[in-house]
Amino acid sequence: MTNLSVNLNKVALVRNTRNLEIPSVTKAAKICMEAGAHGITVHPRPDERHIRPSDVYALAEIVTVEFNIEGNPFQPPFMEIVRRVKPTQCTLVPDAPDTFTSDSGWNLKEDKERLLPIIQELKSLGIRVSLFMDAEPTQMQHAKEIGSDRVELYTEPYAAAFEKGNVDEVFPNYAIAAQAAQSVGLGVNAGHDLNLHNLKKFCSIPNILEVSIGHALIADALEMGLSAAVKAYLQILS
């Protein structure tokens, strides 16, 4: 079964529109875990527009499943947060400070040398490392060479093609990229714009270990409730 990690950024985004501390990020995490989620994901950005460092520290106290922290390791205070929390997994994402949302993977032909010491430090702290990557098979060997344990395939192009009805033009690229990663010993995660409609087909790719889903799941929760939304995604994954 592919594991489900619930991204709580959008819960924090709604909370930040008022000074009432509702909805509660920690309460949302507890609901997700009680519903069967295998992991909790957060992506603290420098502008704190959704998840704040204080949220990450609070979650670290109560999360009993996999804790996955995403972000750009070259933007403070990301590494400070990770060093303090020591999450189960750290997913390194190359987003710029003003990026609306993550929109591309690493180019390891350019970035591998500066990522190498970051990955070495994270692994010395006992943290599993995943690199956010486009579906480019030729990049996977580079990810393995610099010590990454997993890659997270950036799935927005897949989701957009699925919505337009031409997914068969894009889907094989992901299957090939996943196979390329697995062939060099990398685990494969996936995330970005996966939802109740496109998730089943994507996870027909063998041995997808984990999907990280936030925006669509929280949107579904507005209609069906958070616990029910988590269970609906788990039903597809099972």
C-alpha positions, 0 to 999 in steps of 0.5 A, spaced: 500 500 500 502 507 498 502 511 504 498 517 505 502 523 508 497 529 509 500 536 508 497 541 513 499 548 510 492 550 507 490 549 515 495 554 517 493 558 511 486 559 513 488 560 521 493 565 519 487 570 516 485 571 523 488 572 530 484 566 533 488 560 532 483 556 529 483 552 525 488 548 529 494 545 526 495 540 531 488 538 532 488 537 524 494 533 525 491 529 530 484 528 526 488 525 520 492 520 524 486 518 528 483 517 521 489 512 519 494 517 515 501 514 515 504 521 515 504 529 516 507 533 512 509 541 513 512 546 508 515 552 512 517 558 508 521 564 510 515 568 509 510 564 514 504 565 509 502 558 512 506 553 516 510 557 521 516 555 525 512 554 532 507 550 528 513 545 526 515 545 533 508 544 536 507 538 531 513 535 533 511 534 540 504 530 538 506 527 531 506 519 532 507 517 525 512 519 519 513 527 520 515 530 513 518 537 513 519 540 506 523 546 504 529 549 500 535 548 505 538 554 502 533 559 505 533 560 513 530 558 517 529 551 514 535 548 516 535 550 523 528 548 524 530 541 521 536 540 526 531 542 532 526 537 530 529 531 526 523 529 522 523 522 520 523 525 513 526 531 510 524 533 502 528 538 499 525 542 494 528 548 490 522 553 491 524 561 491 522 565 496 517 568 492 514 562 489 506 561 489 507 554 490 512 549 488 513 548 481 519 544 479 524 539 481 532 540 482 536 540 476 542 536 479 546 537 474 547 544 477 545 543 484 548 536 486 555 539 489 551 544 493 546 539 495 551 534 497 553 537 504 546 538 506 544 531 504 550 528 508 548 533 514 541 530 514 543 523 514 548 524 520 542 526 524 538 520 522 533 523 517 531 520 511 532 525 505 528 525 499 529 530 493 523 533 489 524 531 482 521 532 475 519 526 471 526 526 468 529 519 468 536 521 467 537 525 473 535 519 478 543 517 478 545 523 480 540 523 486 543 516 488 550 519 487 549 525 492 546 520 497 538 521 497 534 516 499 528 517 495 525 522 490 518 525 490 516 526 483 513 533 482 506 531 479 503 537 477 504 536 469 500 529 470 494 532 474 494 537 469 494 532 463 489 528 467 484 534 467 485 535 460 483 528 458 490 527 455 494 524 461 496 518 456 501 523 453 504 524 460 503 518 464 509 514 461 514 519 463 512 518 470 512 510 470 519 511 466 522 516 471 520 511 477 523 505 474 529 509 473 529 511 480 528 504 483 533 501 479 538 505 482 536 503 489 531 510 490 525 509 493 519 513 490 514 518 493 510 523 489 506 529 490 503 536 488 495 536 485 494 529 486 486 528 488 481 523 489 480 523 481 487 522 479 490 518 484 488 511 483 491 511 476 498 514 478 499 509 484 498 504 478 505 505 477 509 499 481 512 501 488 510 508 489 512 508 497 508 515 499 504 520 496 503 527 500 497 531 499 494 537 501 490 542 497 485 537 494 484 533 501 483 539 505 478 542 499 475 535 500 474 536 507 470 542 507 465 538 504 466 531 507 469 533 513 477 532 515 477 525 517 472 522 512 477 525 507 483 522 509 479 515 509 477 517 502 484 517 500 486 511 504 481 507 500 483 509 494 490 507 496 488 500 499 
